[in-house]
Amino acid sequence: MKFASYAVSGRPCFGAVIGEQVFDLNEALASEDIGEALKSGALAAFVRASKLEGLPVRDLVSLRLLPVLPCPGRLLCIGRNYADHAAEMKTPPPRHPSVFLRTSQSLVAPGASLIRPSASEAFDFEGELAVIIGSAGRDIPMARAMEHVFGYSCFNDGSVRDFQFDHSLTAGKNFDGTGSFGPYLVSADEVGDPRELTLRTLVNGREMQHAQISDLLFDIPFLISYLSRITKLEPGDVIATGTPSGAGFSRTPPVWLRPGDTVEVSISRVGHLRNTVAQKEIED
């Protein structure tokens, strides 16, 4: 089953997406948003029951989507997790996962405009698979790691490269509105084995990245186990698993995102995340 978050009269809502219809779940699951439903276990219970009778229904095309988790727990991002991406960065594959954090303020909704900041022209794309944690755990063994996954989504880890390389990783990854997340949260039972998924990133219709999730250097069970040794994972935490080769900085000449461009991250059985690019003007 897949879920979306959206706004109705300025209020955040969420629902189950079936074809072109969305079944409202706020009242049925007594939750303000999808994050609260994850934390309470109500969303997992709904997936097991899958009872849609009597729920209010909306047309998907009429809704203004929000980031699929409007208020995620932690956005735990993994760098250089494909060998070919490490190579294009001219670094050896990491011995351990390279972990950094993004803020929710750095993300925009599906269909919204990514914001190229006025401080830089080196605005880049990174298509990734996001893993959404559904149950809490600390020191999780790899053999039990997938039990803690609720589902998956598409993620664009948009990066301001000159700030990333010349200032700090945190700066380059956290300009407001430079990444995106969604459009759906697809439950693990519907996705099946994530190693079978294919990820593609397109800019203006041109394929820039193409990889199998099975190519991850540190796979999903390893990442969950590793991160849970550092911190207790909680429902609503997000793990962005890393991007493959083909990002704009690695090309000759570099392919930087410009106002009017369209960026799409497509992952089989998970969804298709599409955003345009707009320019942030210098504020007085």
Secondary structure in CASP SS format (residue, H / E / C, confidence):
PFRMAT SS
TARGET T0000
AUTHOR 0000-0000-0000
METHOD secondary structure of the structure
MODEL  1
M C 1.00
K E 1.00
F E 1.00
A E 1.00
S E 1.00
Y E 1.00
A E 1.00
V E 1.00
S C 1.00
G C 1.00
R E 1.00
P E 1.00
C E 1.00
F E 1.00
G E 1.00
A E 1.00
V E 1.00
I E 1.00
G C 1.00
E C 1.00
Q E 1.00
V E 1.00
F E 1.00
D E 1.00
L C 1.00
N C 1.00
E C 1.00
A C 1.00
L C 1.00
A C 1.00
S C 1.00
E C 1.00
D C 1.00
I H 1.00
G H 1.00
E H 1.00
A H 1.00
L H 1.00
K H 1.00
S H 1.00
G C 1.00
A H 1.00
L H 1.00
A H 1.00
A H 1.00
F H 1.00
V H 1.00
R H 1.00
A H 1.00
S C 1.00
K C 1.00
L C 1.00
E C 1.00
G C 1.00
L C 1.00
P C 1.00
V E 1.00
R E 1.00
D E 1.00
L H 1.00
V H 1.00
S H 1.00
L C 1.00
R E 1.00
L E 1.00
L C 1.00
P C 1.00
V C 1.00
L C 1.00
P C 1.00
C C 1.00
P C 1.00
G C 1.00
R C 1.00
L E 1.00
L E 1.00
C E 1.00
I E 1.00
G E 1.00
R C 1.00
N C 1.00
Y C 1.00
A H 1.00
D H 1.00
H H 1.00
A H 1.00
A H 1.00
E H 1.00
M C 1.00
K C 1.00
T C 1.00
P C 1.00
P C 1.00
P C 1.00
R C 1.00
H C 1.00
P C 1.00
S E 1.00
V E 1.00
F E 1.00
L E 1.00
R E 1.00
T C 1.00
S H 1.00
Q H 1.00
S H 1.00
L E 1.00
V E 1.00
A C 1.00
P C 1.00
G C 1.00
A C 1.00
S E 1.00
L E 1.00
I E 1.00
R E 1.00
P C 1.00
S C 1.00
A C 1.00
S C 1.00
E C 1.00
A C 1.00
F E 1.00
D E 1.00
F C 1.00
E C 1.00
G E 1.00
E E 1.00
L E 1.00
A E 1.00
V E 1.00
I E 1.00
I E 1.00
G C 1.00
S C 1.00
A C 1.00
G E 1.00
R C 1.00
D C 1.00
I C 1.00
P C 1.00
M H 1.00
A H 1.00
R H 1.00
A H 1.00
M H 1.00
E H 1.00
H H 1.00
V E 1.00
F E 1.00
G E 1.00
Y E 1.00
S E 1.00
C E 1.00
F E 1.00
N E 1.00
D C 1.00
G C 1.00
S E 1.00
V E 1.00
R H 1.00
D H 1.00
F H 1.00
Q H 1.00
F H 1.00
D H 1.00
H C 1.00
S C 1.00
L H 1.00
T H 1.00
A H 1.00
G H 1.00
K H 1.00
N C 1.00
F C 1.00
D C 1.00
G C 1.00
T C 1.00
G E 1.00
S E 1.00
F E 1.00
G E 1.00
P E 1.00
Y E 1.00
L E 1.00
V E 1.00
S E 1.00
A H 1.00
D H 1.00
E H 1.00
V H 1.00
G C 1.00
D C 1.00
P H 1.00
R H 1.00
E H 1.00
L C 1.00
T E 1.00
L E 1.00
R E 1.00
T E 1.00
L E 1.00
V E 1.00
N C 1.00
G C 1.00
R E 1.00
E E 1.00
M E 1.00
Q E 1.00
H E 1.00
A E 1.00
Q E 1.00
I H 1.00
S H 1.00
D H 1.00
L C 1.00
L C 1.00
F C 1.00
D C 1.00
I H 1.00
P H 1.00
F H 1.00
L H 1.00
I H 1.00
S H 1.00
Y H 1.00
L H 1.00
S H 1.00
R H 1.00
I H 1.00
T C 1.00
K C 1.00
L E 1.00
E C 1.00
P C 1.00
G C 1.00
D C 1.00
V E 1.00
I E 1.00
A E 1.00
T C 1.00
G C 1.00
T C 1.00
P C 1.00
S C 1.00
G C 1.00
A C 1.00
G H 1.00
F H 1.00
S H 1.00
R C 1.00
T C 1.00
P C 1.00
P C 1.00
V C 1.00
W C 1.00
L C 1.00
R C 1.00
P C 1.00
G C 1.00
D C 1.00
T E 1.00
V E 1.00
E E 1.00
V E 1.00
S E 1.00
I E 1.00
S C 1.00
R C 1.00
V C 1.00
G E 1.00
H E 1.00
L E 1.00
R E 1.00
N E 1.00
T E 1.00
V E 1.00
A E 1.00
Q E 1.00
K C 1.00
E C 1.00
I C 1.00
E C 1.00
D C 1.00
END
